[in-house]
Amino acid sequence: MEIHCTRPHCPRPQNFFAELDQKATLQTAQQRYCTACGIPLILGGRYIPTQLLSQGGFSTTFLARDRHTPLMRYCVVKQFQPSDQLSPVELAKAQELFEQEAEVLEKLGNNHPQIPNLYAFFPLSVTNLIKPDTQDQFFYLVQEFINGQDLAEELKTKGTFSETEVMEIFREMLDVLKFVHEHDSIHRDIKPSNIMRHRNGRLYLLDFGAVKQVATSAKKTSSTGIYTPGYAPREQMQGQKVFQSSDLYALAVTLIVLLTGKEPQDLRDFHSNIWHWRQYTQVSDTLTNVLDQMLLETPSERFQSAQEVIDALNSPSVLSQTQTSPPPHSPISPSPPISKSLAIQPRSLSEIFAEAAFIGFECGLLFMLFKQFLGFSGITVGLLGMAIGGLVYGQYYHRLKTNKLLTISGISLAVLLIPLLMIGWSILEVVITGGIAAASAIAITALFRLMYLLLSRLLGR
Protein backbone atom coordinates (compact mmCIF):
# COMPACT_ATOMS: atom_id res chain seq x y z
CA MET A 1 0.00 0.00 0.00
CA GLU A 2 1.19 3.52 -0.75
CA ILE A 3 0.99 6.16 1.99
CA HIS A 4 1.75 9.77 1.14
CA CYS A 5 3.87 11.81 3.56
CA THR A 6 2.28 15.11 4.62
CA ARG A 7 5.44 16.97 5.67
CA PRO A 8 6.01 19.96 3.36
CA HIS A 9 9.03 19.58 1.08
CA CYS A 10 9.60 15.97 2.02
CA PRO A 11 12.32 14.69 -0.36
CA ARG A 12 10.52 11.38 -1.00
CA PRO A 13 6.86 11.55 0.08
CA GLN A 14 5.73 8.21 -1.41
CA ASN A 15 6.02 5.32 1.03
CA PHE A 16 5.19 1.72 0.17
CA PHE A 17 4.24 -0.97 2.70
CA ALA A 18 3.39 -4.32 1.11
CA GLU A 19 2.22 -5.78 4.42
CA LEU A 20 -0.57 -3.19 4.60
CA ASP A 21 -2.27 -4.35 1.41
CA GLN A 22 -4.49 -6.60 3.49
CA LYS A 23 -7.45 -4.75 5.02
CA ALA A 24 -7.30 -6.65 8.33
CA THR A 25 -3.61 -5.88 8.72
CA LEU A 26 -4.08 -2.24 7.79
CA GLN A 27 -6.84 -1.67 10.33
CA THR A 28 -4.78 -3.04 13.22
CA ALA A 29 -1.25 -2.03 12.21
CA GLN A 30 0.97 0.11 14.43
CA GLN A 31 2.00 3.59 13.37
CA ARG A 32 4.19 3.84 10.28
CA TYR A 33 6.74 6.59 9.67
CA CYS A 34 8.00 8.24 6.49
CA THR A 35 11.18 6.54 5.35
CA ALA A 36 12.59 9.89 4.17
CA CYS A 37 11.70 12.39 6.91
CA GLY A 38 10.34 10.35 9.83
CA ILE A 39 6.95 12.05 10.19
CA PRO A 40 4.03 9.83 11.35
CA LEU A 41 2.07 8.68 8.32
CA ILE A 42 -1.19 7.47 9.88
CA LEU A 43 -2.71 10.79 10.94
CA GLY A 44 -4.54 10.80 14.24
CA GLY A 45 -3.91 7.06 14.32
CA ARG A 46 -6.65 6.44 11.74
CA TYR A 47 -6.44 8.59 8.57
CA ILE A 48 -4.12 7.26 5.85
CA PRO A 49 -3.21 9.80 3.10
CA THR A 50 -2.91 7.99 -0.21
CA GLN A 51 -2.84 10.75 -2.82
CA LEU A 52 -1.98 14.45 -3.10
CA LEU A 53 -5.04 16.31 -4.43
CA SER A 54 -4.02 19.96 -4.43
CA GLN A 55 -1.55 22.40 -2.98
CA GLY A 56 -2.13 26.10 -2.32
CA GLY A 57 -0.50 28.98 -0.54
CA PHE A 58 -1.51 27.96 2.97
CA SER A 59 -2.73 24.40 2.70
CA THR A 60 -2.27 21.03 1.07
CA THR A 61 -5.11 18.57 0.47
CA PHE A 62 -4.86 14.79 0.39
CA LEU A 63 -7.23 11.96 -0.43
CA ALA A 64 -7.21 9.57 2.52
CA ARG A 65 -8.83 6.42 3.92
CA ASP A 66 -10.36 6.13 7.37
CA ARG A 67 -9.18 2.77 8.69
CA HIS A 68 -11.56 2.93 11.68
CA THR A 69 -14.67 2.47 9.51
CA PRO A 70 -15.87 -0.90 8.17
CA LEU A 71 -15.49 0.08 4.51
CA MET A 72 -12.47 2.29 5.11
CA ARG A 73 -14.35 5.26 3.70
CA TYR A 74 -12.61 7.90 1.63
CA CYS A 75 -12.12 11.33 3.16
CA VAL A 76 -10.24 14.56 2.50
CA VAL A 77 -7.38 15.64 4.77
CA LYS A 78 -6.44 19.31 4.58
CA GLN A 79 -3.20 20.33 6.22
CA PHE A 80 -2.56 23.89 7.32
CA GLN A 81 1.08 24.89 6.94
CA PRO A 82 1.81 27.91 9.16
CA SER A 83 4.52 30.29 8.12
CA ASP A 84 7.94 30.02 9.72
CA GLN A 85 7.63 33.72 10.52
CA LEU A 86 4.84 33.21 13.07
CA SER A 87 5.83 33.96 16.64
CA PRO A 88 4.83 31.55 19.45
CA VAL A 89 1.98 33.91 20.39
CA GLU A 90 0.75 34.09 16.80
CA LEU A 91 1.03 30.32 16.42
CA ALA A 92 -1.07 29.81 19.55
CA LYS A 93 -3.65 32.25 18.20
CA ALA A 94 -3.67 30.39 14.89
CA GLN A 95 -4.40 27.12 16.67
CA GLU A 96 -7.20 28.75 18.66
CA LEU A 97 -8.81 30.16 15.52
CA PHE A 98 -8.33 26.86 13.75
CA GLU A 99 -10.32 25.13 16.49
CA GLN A 100 -13.04 27.79 16.39
CA GLU A 101 -13.34 27.45 12.61
CA ALA A 102 -13.50 23.67 12.91
CA GLU A 103 -16.46 24.06 15.28
CA VAL A 104 -18.25 26.25 12.73
CA LEU A 105 -17.56 23.78 9.92
CA GLU A 106 -18.85 20.91 12.04
CA LYS A 107 -22.10 22.75 12.69
CA LEU A 108 -22.53 23.63 9.04
CA GLY A 109 -21.63 20.25 7.56
CA ASN A 110 -23.61 18.20 10.02
CA ASN A 111 -26.76 20.27 9.53
CA HIS A 112 -26.91 20.83 5.77
CA PRO A 113 -26.87 18.04 3.18
CA GLN A 114 -24.92 20.10 0.61
CA ILE A 115 -21.94 20.97 2.81
CA PRO A 116 -19.32 18.25 3.46
CA ASN A 117 -19.25 16.87 6.99
CA LEU A 118 -16.30 17.56 9.25
CA TYR A 119 -14.91 14.33 10.70
CA ALA A 120 -11.97 15.52 12.79
CA PHE A 121 -9.43 18.20 13.50
CA PHE A 122 -6.15 17.85 15.34
CA PRO A 123 -2.59 19.20 15.55
CA LEU A 124 0.60 17.21 14.93
CA SER A 125 4.01 18.13 16.37
CA VAL A 126 7.14 16.72 14.74
CA THR A 127 10.85 17.37 14.98
CA ASN A 128 12.23 19.94 12.58
CA LEU A 129 14.56 18.32 10.06
CA ILE A 130 17.06 21.18 10.05
CA LYS A 131 16.85 22.14 13.74
CA PRO A 132 16.35 18.92 15.75
CA ASP A 133 15.88 20.91 18.96
CA THR A 134 12.74 22.62 17.62
CA GLN A 135 9.28 21.32 16.79
CA ASP A 136 7.16 21.89 13.68
CA GLN A 137 3.44 21.99 14.31
CA PHE A 138 0.86 21.21 11.66
CA PHE A 139 -2.93 21.38 11.83
CA TYR A 140 -5.29 18.98 10.06
CA LEU A 141 -8.95 19.05 9.09
CA VAL A 142 -10.62 15.84 7.93
CA GLN A 143 -13.76 16.23 5.86
CA GLU A 144 -16.20 14.18 3.81
CA PHE A 145 -14.97 13.27 0.34
CA ILE A 146 -17.37 14.27 -2.45
CA ASN A 147 -16.84 11.93 -5.37
CA GLY A 148 -17.71 13.89 -8.47
CA GLN A 149 -16.69 16.74 -10.75
CA ASP A 150 -16.57 20.44 -9.93
CA LEU A 151 -18.24 23.00 -12.17
CA ALA A 152 -14.93 24.32 -13.54
CA GLU A 153 -14.18 20.84 -14.84
CA GLU A 154 -17.73 20.52 -16.19
CA LEU A 155 -17.34 23.80 -18.06
CA LYS A 156 -14.16 22.54 -19.74
CA THR A 157 -15.79 19.23 -20.61
CA LYS A 158 -19.26 20.23 -21.84
CA GLY A 159 -18.96 23.92 -22.66
CA THR A 160 -21.27 26.71 -21.58
CA PHE A 161 -24.31 26.10 -19.39
CA SER A 162 -27.87 26.85 -20.46
CA GLU A 163 -30.09 29.20 -18.47
CA THR A 164 -32.03 26.20 -17.14
CA GLU A 165 -28.83 24.56 -15.88
CA VAL A 166 -27.60 27.80 -14.35
CA MET A 167 -30.94 28.42 -12.63
CA GLU A 168 -30.71 25.00 -11.01
CA ILE A 169 -27.24 25.81 -9.68
CA PHE A 170 -28.35 29.30 -8.70
CA ARG A 171 -31.26 28.15 -6.56
CA GLU A 172 -29.34 25.33 -4.88
CA MET A 173 -26.41 27.57 -3.98
CA LEU A 174 -28.75 30.30 -2.69
CA ASP A 175 -30.24 27.72 -0.34
CA VAL A 176 -26.77 26.75 0.88
CA LEU A 177 -25.65 30.36 1.29
CA LYS A 178 -28.81 31.26 3.17
CA PHE A 179 -27.99 28.51 5.66
CA VAL A 180 -24.32 29.54 5.89
CA HIS A 181 -25.14 33.21 6.42
CA GLU A 182 -27.80 32.45 9.02
CA HIS A 183 -25.03 30.74 11.00
CA ASP A 184 -22.93 33.94 10.94
CA SER A 185 -20.42 32.64 8.43
CA ILE A 186 -19.12 34.04 5.14
CA HIS A 187 -17.72 31.63 2.59
CA ARG A 188 -15.36 34.15 0.93
CA ASP A 189 -14.23 32.00 -1.97
CA ILE A 190 -17.17 31.03 -4.17
CA LYS A 191 -16.13 30.00 -7.69
CA PRO A 192 -16.87 27.14 -10.12
CA SER A 193 -14.09 24.93 -8.75
CA ASN A 194 -15.59 25.16 -5.25
CA ILE A 195 -18.99 23.85 -6.36
CA MET A 196 -18.90 20.08 -6.75
CA ARG A 197 -21.49 17.91 -8.44
CA HIS A 198 -21.59 14.47 -6.85
CA ARG A 199 -22.05 11.47 -9.10
CA ASN A 200 -25.62 11.28 -7.82
CA GLY A 201 -26.28 14.81 -9.16
CA ARG A 202 -26.33 16.71 -5.86
CA LEU A 203 -24.36 19.96 -5.72
CA TYR A 204 -22.02 20.68 -2.80
CA LEU A 205 -20.36 23.91 -1.73
CA LEU A 206 -16.74 23.18 -0.84
CA ASP A 207 -13.76 24.88 0.81
CA PHE A 208 -14.99 27.32 3.40
CA GLY A 209 -11.54 28.84 3.68
CA ALA A 210 -10.92 27.75 7.28
CA VAL A 211 -7.19 27.47 6.76
CA LYS A 212 -6.97 30.78 4.95
CA GLN A 213 -8.87 32.59 7.68
CA VAL A 214 -6.52 31.21 10.33
CA ALA A 215 -3.44 32.28 8.40
CA THR A 216 -4.68 35.81 7.82
CA SER A 217 -5.95 36.39 11.33
CA ALA A 218 -2.76 35.10 12.93
CA LYS A 219 -0.62 37.46 10.88
CA LYS A 220 -3.03 40.36 11.46
CA THR A 221 -2.92 41.39 7.83
CA SER A 222 -5.52 42.17 5.22
CA SER A 223 -7.69 39.50 3.61
CA THR A 224 -5.19 38.85 0.82
CA GLY A 225 -5.35 35.18 -0.04
CA ILE A 226 -8.91 34.60 1.20
CA TYR A 227 -10.35 35.18 -2.25
CA THR A 228 -9.87 34.35 -5.89
CA PRO A 229 -9.04 37.35 -8.13
CA GLY A 230 -11.87 38.12 -10.52
CA TYR A 231 -14.54 36.53 -8.34
CA ALA A 232 -14.15 38.64 -5.20
CA PRO A 233 -15.72 42.11 -4.85
CA ARG A 234 -13.67 45.23 -4.26
CA GLU A 235 -14.21 45.38 -0.50
CA GLN A 236 -12.78 41.89 -0.12
CA MET A 237 -9.74 42.53 -2.30
CA GLN A 238 -8.98 45.66 -0.28
CA GLY A 239 -9.01 43.72 2.99
CA GLN A 240 -12.10 45.51 4.27
CA LYS A 241 -15.12 44.03 6.02
CA VAL A 242 -16.99 41.45 3.98
CA PHE A 243 -20.75 40.95 3.95
CA GLN A 244 -23.33 38.43 2.86
CA SER A 245 -23.53 40.45 -0.35
CA SER A 246 -19.81 39.73 -0.91
CA ASP A 247 -20.65 36.04 -1.27
CA LEU A 248 -23.60 36.91 -3.52
CA TYR A 249 -21.28 38.94 -5.76
CA ALA A 250 -18.92 35.97 -6.15
CA LEU A 251 -21.85 33.67 -6.88
CA ALA A 252 -23.03 36.02 -9.65
CA VAL A 253 -19.55 36.03 -11.21
CA THR A 254 -19.54 32.23 -11.05
CA LEU A 255 -22.86 32.06 -12.88
CA ILE A 256 -21.91 34.44 -15.70
CA VAL A 257 -18.69 32.48 -16.19
CA LEU A 258 -20.76 29.31 -16.59
CA LEU A 259 -23.16 31.09 -18.97
CA THR A 260 -20.47 32.62 -21.19
CA GLY A 261 -17.54 30.24 -20.84
CA LYS A 262 -15.23 33.23 -20.39
CA GLU A 263 -12.94 34.17 -17.52
CA PRO A 264 -13.98 37.07 -15.24
CA GLN A 265 -11.21 39.33 -16.54
CA ASP A 266 -12.62 38.93 -20.05
CA LEU A 267 -16.09 40.03 -18.94
CA ARG A 268 -15.24 43.12 -16.90
CA ASP A 269 -13.84 46.50 -17.87
CA PHE A 270 -11.72 47.24 -14.80
CA HIS A 271 -11.33 50.92 -15.74
CA SER A 272 -15.07 51.64 -15.71
CA ASN A 273 -15.98 48.76 -13.33
CA ILE A 274 -18.64 47.61 -15.78
CA TRP A 275 -19.44 43.97 -16.49
CA HIS A 276 -19.94 43.10 -20.18
CA TRP A 277 -21.42 39.61 -20.07
CA ARG A 278 -24.85 39.94 -21.68
CA GLN A 279 -23.46 40.18 -25.20
CA TYR A 280 -22.09 36.63 -24.89
CA THR A 281 -25.31 34.85 -23.88
CA GLN A 282 -29.08 35.07 -24.15
CA VAL A 283 -31.00 34.82 -20.87
CA SER A 284 -34.29 36.10 -19.49
CA ASP A 285 -34.69 39.66 -18.23
CA THR A 286 -35.38 38.34 -14.74
CA LEU A 287 -32.07 36.50 -14.51
CA THR A 288 -30.21 39.40 -16.15
CA ASN A 289 -31.54 41.99 -13.71
CA VAL A 290 -30.90 39.82 -10.68
CA LEU A 291 -27.31 39.08 -11.69
CA ASP A 292 -26.64 42.72 -12.56
CA GLN A 293 -27.71 43.85 -9.10
CA MET A 294 -25.60 41.18 -7.44
CA LEU A 295 -22.60 42.53 -9.40
CA LEU A 296 -22.88 46.14 -8.29
CA GLU A 297 -19.70 47.69 -6.88
CA THR A 298 -21.14 49.06 -3.64
CA PRO A 299 -22.15 46.36 -1.11
CA SER A 300 -25.20 48.32 0.10
CA GLU A 301 -26.60 48.48 -3.45
CA ARG A 302 -26.59 44.71 -3.90
CA PHE A 303 -29.03 42.24 -2.44
CA GLN A 304 -28.40 42.04 1.28
CA SER A 305 -29.27 38.37 1.73
CA ALA A 306 -29.77 35.16 -0.18
CA GLN A 307 -33.46 35.31 0.70
CA GLU A 308 -33.78 38.65 -1.13
CA VAL A 309 -32.36 37.03 -4.25
CA ILE A 310 -34.72 34.07 -3.90
CA ASP A 311 -37.68 36.46 -3.59
CA ALA A 312 -36.57 38.38 -6.68
CA LEU A 313 -36.24 35.19 -8.74
CA ASN A 314 -39.68 34.08 -7.61
CA SER A 315 -41.33 37.47 -8.27
CA PRO A 316 -40.66 38.65 -11.82
CA SER A 317 -43.45 41.21 -11.44
CA VAL A 318 -41.40 42.99 -8.81
CA LEU A 319 -38.58 43.33 -11.32
CA SER A 320 -40.76 44.96 -13.95
CA GLN A 321 -42.18 47.43 -11.42
CA THR A 322 -38.78 48.51 -10.20
CA GLN A 323 -37.67 49.37 -13.73
CA THR A 324 -40.05 52.34 -13.68
CA SER A 325 -40.31 53.46 -10.04
CA PRO A 326 -38.30 51.40 -7.56
CA PRO A 327 -39.70 51.69 -4.02
CA PRO A 328 -37.40 52.26 -1.03
CA HIS A 329 -35.44 49.15 -0.02
CA SER A 330 -36.66 47.33 -3.11
CA PRO A 331 -34.68 44.12 -3.68
CA ILE A 332 -34.17 45.11 -7.32
CA SER A 333 -32.94 48.47 -8.54
CA PRO A 334 -31.59 47.82 -12.02
CA SER A 335 -29.64 50.42 -13.87
CA PRO A 336 -31.15 51.88 -17.08
CA PRO A 337 -30.69 49.70 -20.14
CA ILE A 338 -27.70 50.62 -22.27
CA SER A 339 -28.21 50.94 -25.99
CA LYS A 340 -26.24 48.32 -27.86
CA SER A 341 -25.01 51.01 -30.23
CA LEU A 342 -23.52 52.91 -27.30
CA ALA A 343 -22.20 49.90 -25.36
CA ILE A 344 -18.60 50.50 -24.35
CA GLN A 345 -16.59 47.44 -25.28
CA PRO A 346 -13.33 46.45 -23.54
CA ARG A 347 -10.15 47.28 -25.47
CA SER A 348 -6.72 45.78 -25.50
CA LEU A 349 -3.64 47.95 -25.00
CA SER A 350 -2.70 47.63 -28.68
CA GLU A 351 -6.16 48.86 -29.71
CA ILE A 352 -5.91 51.85 -27.37
CA PHE A 353 -2.54 52.91 -28.80
CA ALA A 354 -3.68 52.31 -32.39
CA GLU A 355 -6.68 54.55 -31.79
CA ALA A 356 -4.48 57.22 -30.20
CA ALA A 357 -2.12 57.13 -33.20
CA PHE A 358 -5.08 57.47 -35.59
CA ILE A 359 -6.51 60.47 -33.72
CA GLY A 360 -3.08 62.13 -33.54
CA PHE A 361 -2.39 61.60 -37.26
CA GLU A 362 -5.76 62.96 -38.34
CA CYS A 363 -5.52 65.98 -36.04
CA GLY A 364 -2.00 66.70 -37.29
CA LEU A 365 -3.26 66.90 -40.89
CA LEU A 366 -6.25 69.02 -39.92
CA PHE A 367 -4.09 71.40 -37.90
CA MET A 368 -1.82 72.03 -40.91
CA LEU A 369 -4.87 72.76 -43.07
CA PHE A 370 -6.68 74.99 -40.55
CA LYS A 371 -3.51 76.92 -39.67
CA GLN A 372 -2.72 77.64 -43.31
CA PHE A 373 -6.17 79.05 -44.16
CA LEU A 374 -7.29 80.51 -40.81
CA GLY A 375 -4.00 81.19 -39.06
CA PHE A 376 -3.40 80.33 -35.42
CA SER A 377 -6.65 81.74 -34.05
CA GLY A 378 -9.53 80.86 -31.76
CA ILE A 379 -11.46 79.52 -34.73
CA THR A 380 -8.58 77.13 -35.53
CA VAL A 381 -8.44 75.90 -31.96
CA GLY A 382 -12.24 75.49 -31.86
CA LEU A 383 -12.42 73.54 -35.11
CA LEU A 384 -9.53 71.33 -34.05
CA GLY A 385 -11.19 70.70 -30.68
CA MET A 386 -14.43 69.70 -32.41
CA ALA A 387 -12.49 67.32 -34.66
CA ILE A 388 -10.69 65.75 -31.69
CA GLY A 389 -13.99 65.38 -29.81
CA GLY A 390 -15.65 63.69 -32.76
CA LEU A 391 -12.77 61.29 -33.25
CA VAL A 392 -12.60 60.42 -29.55
CA TYR A 393 -16.37 59.84 -29.50
CA GLY A 394 -16.14 57.56 -32.51
CA GLN A 395 -13.36 55.53 -30.93
CA TYR A 396 -14.85 55.37 -27.45
CA TYR A 397 -18.12 53.94 -28.72
CA HIS A 398 -16.55 51.92 -31.54
CA ARG A 399 -18.20 54.01 -34.24
CA LEU A 400 -14.90 53.67 -36.07
CA LYS A 401 -13.66 50.07 -36.10
CA THR A 402 -10.04 49.57 -35.09
CA ASN A 403 -9.29 47.33 -38.09
CA LYS A 404 -10.45 50.10 -40.44
CA LEU A 405 -8.23 52.86 -39.03
CA LEU A 406 -5.36 52.32 -41.48
CA THR A 407 -7.74 52.49 -44.43
CA ILE A 408 -9.41 55.63 -43.10
CA SER A 409 -6.01 57.24 -42.46
CA GLY A 410 -4.93 56.50 -46.05
CA ILE A 411 -8.12 57.96 -47.50
CA SER A 412 -7.92 61.12 -45.37
CA LEU A 413 -4.25 61.56 -46.28
CA ALA A 414 -5.09 61.30 -49.97
CA VAL A 415 -7.97 63.80 -49.63
CA LEU A 416 -6.07 66.36 -47.54
CA LEU A 417 -2.78 65.95 -49.38
CA ILE A 418 -4.00 67.79 -52.49
CA PRO A 419 -4.86 71.12 -50.78
CA LEU A 420 -1.74 70.86 -48.61
CA LEU A 421 0.47 70.40 -51.69
CA MET A 422 -1.28 73.30 -53.38
CA ILE A 423 -0.44 75.64 -50.52
CA GLY A 424 3.23 74.70 -50.46
CA TRP A 425 3.63 71.66 -48.20
CA SER A 426 5.72 68.76 -49.46
CA ILE A 427 4.67 65.13 -49.18
CA LEU A 428 7.58 64.44 -46.82
CA GLU A 429 6.57 67.34 -44.55
CA VAL A 430 2.97 66.14 -44.44
CA VAL A 431 3.93 62.56 -43.58
CA ILE A 432 6.50 63.63 -40.94
CA THR A 433 4.09 66.09 -39.30
CA GLY A 434 1.34 63.48 -39.20
CA GLY A 435 3.75 60.89 -37.81
CA ILE A 436 4.96 63.26 -35.08
CA ALA A 437 1.38 64.03 -34.13
CA ALA A 438 0.56 60.29 -33.97
CA ALA A 439 3.63 59.55 -31.83
CA SER A 440 2.75 62.45 -29.52
CA ALA A 441 -0.79 61.15 -29.10
CA ILE A 442 0.53 57.67 -28.19
CA ALA A 443 2.94 59.19 -25.65
CA ILE A 444 0.20 61.31 -24.07
CA THR A 445 -2.16 58.31 -23.94
CA ALA A 446 0.51 56.15 -22.31
CA LEU A 447 1.26 58.88 -19.75
CA PHE A 448 -2.40 59.37 -18.83
CA ARG A 449 -2.94 55.62 -18.63
CA LEU A 450 0.04 55.26 -16.29
CA MET A 451 -1.23 58.13 -14.13
CA TYR A 452 -4.70 56.54 -14.03
CA LEU A 453 -3.33 53.17 -12.95
CA LEU A 454 -1.17 54.76 -10.24
CA LEU A 455 -4.05 56.84 -8.88
CA SER A 456 -6.40 53.85 -9.04
CA ARG A 457 -3.97 51.78 -6.99
CA LEU A 458 -3.42 54.59 -4.47
CA LEU A 459 -7.16 55.23 -4.12
CA GLY A 460 -7.99 51.50 -3.99
CA ARG A 461 -10.07 51.47 -7.16
N, C-alpha and C positions, 0 to 999 in steps of 0.2 A: 504494500500500500504506500502511496505517496502522501507525505504530509508537508505542507508548505510552511516554512519559517516565517514568523511575523516581525522579526527584528528588522528595522530599516537598514538598508545597505548591507544586508548579510551577503557575504561573498558567494555562498552556494546555498540558496534557500530551499532547494528541492531535497527532500530526505525520503529514502525508500526503506521500508521495513517489510520484508516478505512474510514474516511471522504474523503480521497484523491483517493479512488478507482474509483470514477466517473471522467471521462476525463474532463468534463466541470469544475468541481470543482478544479481539479488538475491544470488546465491551468490558473486559476484566483486566486488561493489561495495565501495568504500572506506567508511570510517566515516562515519556520519551523526550530526548533532548536533541537539539540541532547538532549535527555532526560538524558544522562549520563554526558556529558561534556560541553554542551551549545554552541557548534560550529554551525554556520549556515549550514543547510543541502542542501538547494537549491542553488547551486553554481552559482555565477554571476546572480542570480535571475531567472535562466532558466534551468540549467542542474541538473538533479536529479540522483545521483548515486544509483544504485539498487543492484550492485553485485561487490564484490572484484574479480578482474581477476588475478592479479599477484603482487608480492611485491619483490623489489630488494634492492640493497644497498643504492641507492639514490632516488628511486622513487617507487610509488605505483600506480597501474592502476585499474580503475573501469569501469564497463559497466554502461552507463547512458542513460537517455532519455532527449531529448530536448523538453520542454513543449511549446516552442514558434513556433513549426512547426505543420502543420495540422495533420500529422500522428504521431506526437511525435517520430521522428526518433531516432534510436539508435545511440550512439556515444561513444567514448572512452575518458575518463578523466584521464590524467596522472598528478599526484601531485609530485612536487619536494619538498623534505624534507631536507632543509639545515641543516648542522651540527650546534650543539650548540656552537661549538668552533669558528665559524666565527665572526670576529669583525664587527662593524657597517660599516666600509669601505669595507670590503670584501663582506658583505651582499648586499651593494649597487651595487658593481661590479657584483655580481651574478645576481641581477635583471636586470642590463643593458645587460649582455650577454644573459640572458634568452630572453629578448625582441628582441635582434638581431637575435638569433637563430630562434625565432618564425617567424620573417620576412622571413628568408631563407626557412623555412618549408612551409610557405604560398605560396611563389613563386614556390617551387618545386611541391607541391601537387596540386595547381590550374592549373599547366601547363603540367602535365604528368598524363595520365590515370592510371598508375600503381603505383602511390604514393598516399597514403591517403591524403585527403584534411585537411587543418587546419581550424577549425571553430572559435576558440577563444583562447586568452590567457589573464590571469589576475592574480593579487596577491590577497591574502586574509589575513587580520590581525585579530587575535583573542587574547583574554586574556590568558596568561599562567596560567595553572591550579595550579601550585605550587607557582608561584610568581605573584600574581594578579596585581602588579604594572608594570609588563613588558608585552610586546606583542610578540606573535609568528607570524611569517609571512611565508605563504606558497604560492607557485606559481603553477598555473594550465595551462595545455595545453589541449585543446579539439580537438579531431581529428575524422575523418570519421571512422566508425566501419566497418571492413571487415568481413562479415559473411562467414566463411569457415574453412579450416583446414590447419595448417602450414605443411611444408615439414617434419619436425621432427615427427609430429604425423602420417603423411602419411607413413613414413619409418617404424614406429612401426606397423602400421596396415597392409600394403601390402607387406612389405619386400623390397628388393633392387630394384633400378630403372634400366630399360634397357638403352642402349645407346641412343635409339630414344627419350625416355622420358627425359633423361639428356640433350640431345642436345636442346630440346624444352626449358627447363629451362635455359640453358646456353645462348641461343640467346636472350631470353626475358630479362634476367637480365643484359646482356651486353648492351642492348638498354637503360635500366633504368640507369645503371651506367654511360653510355656515357652522358646522360642528366644531371645527378647529378654532374659529374666532370666538365662538360662545364659551370656549374653555381658555380664553385669554392667551391664545397663542397666535403667532404670525409665522407663516411658512417661510417666506423670504426668498425662495428659490424655485418658483414655479416655471417650468419650461417643458417642452415635449419629452425630453429624456427622463424627466422625473414623474411622468405619468405612464404607468405600466398596464398593459392589457394582459390579464392572465389567460391561459389557454382556454379557460371556460368562458371567456368574454368579459369578465368583470374588470372594471378599471380601478386601479389603486394609485393613490398619491404617495410618492416615495420621498425619502431624504428630507427630513425636517430641519436639516442644518444644525443638529445638536452640537456636533464637533466644532463647526465653524463659529457658533455662538460662544462656546467656551473659549476658543482661542482668542477671539476679539475682545471679550470681556476681560480676560486675564491680562491682556496687554494694555487695556484701557485706551484703545485706539478707535478710529472710526470703523464703520461697518464694511470696509474694504474686504472683499473675499466672501461676504455672505450673500452675494448675488451673482447673477450671470449677466455680463454686459449685453445690452440690447433688450433684455427682458425686464430689467429693474427700472423703476421710475426714478426721476431726478433726486427726490428726497433721500432715497436709499443709497444712490451712488455717492451722494455728498456726505454720508454718514450721519444724517439727521434722523429724527424720530420717524419710524415707519408706522403705518396704519393698516386697517383692514383693506382700505382702498389701494394700498400698495400691492397686496396680493392680487386684487382684482385687476389692476393694471397689467401685471405679469401674465395673468390668465388670458386677458384680451390679446396680448402680443402672441402668446402661444397659439391661440385660435386663428389669428390672421396668418401666421406662419403655416399652419396646417391647410388653410384655405388657398393660399397663394403658392406655397412651395418655395418661398423666398426667405432669405435670412432677414432678421430685423433691420440690419443696417442698410439693406436694399429697399426697405419700405418706408424709411423715415428720413426726412430732410432735417439734419441736425442743426442747420443754421436757422431755420424758421420754426423748428420743433413741430412740424406738421407730418402726419402719417399719410402716405400715399399708397393705400392698399386696395382701395375699391376698384381701381382700373384693372386689377389683375384677376378679379373674380366677380361673379354675379350672385348676389344674395339678396334676401328680402330687406325691405326698408326697416323692419323691426330689428332684425339682427344688426344691420348697419348702424342704426342709431344707438343701440345699446353698446356695441363695441366702441363706437366713437366717444361716447361719454366715459367709458371705462379708461380710455386712452388719454384723457385730458391731463395737462401738465400739473395743474394745481390739485392737490389731494382733496380739498373741500369741494371742488366742482365735480368730482367723480361720484359714483354711487358710494354710499357710506357703509354698506353691508351687502353680504351675499343675498339676503332676503330681498333687498331693494331691487337687485338685478332679476331675481326670480319673479317678483311682482311685475317688473317691466316686460319681461318675456311673456308673461301670461296675460298681459293687458295691452294689446296693440292699440286699443282706442286711446289709451292714455298718451301714447307716443304721438298720435296724430293731433291731439289737442295741444300738446306742448309745443308743437311746431308753430302755432299761431300766437298763443298767449300762455306761456308756462306759468303756473301758479307758484307761490312761494314754497320752497322745499320740495318741489316736484322731483321725482326720481329721474326724470329725463329732461334735459335742457339742451337739445342739439343745436349746434351752430348752423347758420344759414347755409343752404346748399351752395356749392361753388360751381359756377358754370364750367363745363368741360373745356370750353374755348379759352378760359382764363386760368385753368388749373396750372399751378406752378410745378413743373417737373424737376426732379433732382438732376444735377449736372455733375459731370466728372470734372477734374481739374483741367484736363486738356481742352474740354469744351469751353470752360470759363475763359481760359487764355486765348483760345481761338476767337471767341466772341469779342474779347477786349481788343485783339489785334484788328479785327474787322472794323469795329467802331472807330479805332484810332486812325486807320488807313482812310476810311471814308471822310472823317472829319478833317484830316489833313488836306485832302483834295478840295473839299468845300471851303476850307479856310483860305487856300490860295486863290480860289475863284472869287469869293466874297471880298477879300482884301484888295484884289486888283480893281474891281469895279466900284466898290463902295468905300475903300479905304479902311483904316483901322478906326471904326466908329462904333457907337452904341448899336446901330442897326446891324453891323457885322456880328457883334457879340450876341445880339438877340437871335439872329437867324441861325448862328452856329449852335447856340444853346437849344433852340427848337429842334435842330437836326440831331444833336446828341440825345435829347430826350426821346425823340421818336425811335432812334436806333436802340437805345436802352430798353424802351418799352417792348419793341419787337423781339429783342433777345430774351428779356425776362419772362415773357409769356409765350416764347417759342413761336412767335408770328413768323420769324425768319429761321428756317431750319439750319442747324449747324453745318450739315453736309452740303448746303447750297451756298455757303458764304464765299467760297473761292470763285464760284461762277458769278455771283452778284458783284464781287469786287472787280472781276475782269470786265464785266459789262459797264460798270460805273466808270472805270478807268478809261475805257474806250470812248464813252460818251463825253466825259469831262476833259479828255486829253485834247480834243479838237480846239475848244475855246482857249485852253491854256497855252497851246502851241501858237495860236493866233495872236495872243497878247505877249508873246516873247519868251515863254518858259520852254526849256528843252525837255525832251523825254527823260533824260537822265535826272534832271532836277526834280521832275514830277515824281519819278519812282523813288528817289532818295528821300524826298520830303514825306511822301506817304509811308515809306518804310520807317523813318524816324518817328513819325506820329504813332504808327502801330507798335513799335518797340516801347515808346513812352507809355502808351496805354497799358501794355502788359506789365511794365514795371510798377505803374501806379496801382493796378489791380492786385498785383502780388503784395505790395506794401499794405494796402487796405485789408487784404485778406489776412495777412500776418497780424496786423493790429487787432482785427476782429477776434482772431483765435486767442491772442494773448489776453484781451479784455474779457472774453468769454470764460477763459480758465480762471482769471482772477476773480470774476464776479460769480463763478460757480454755475454758469449757464450750461 
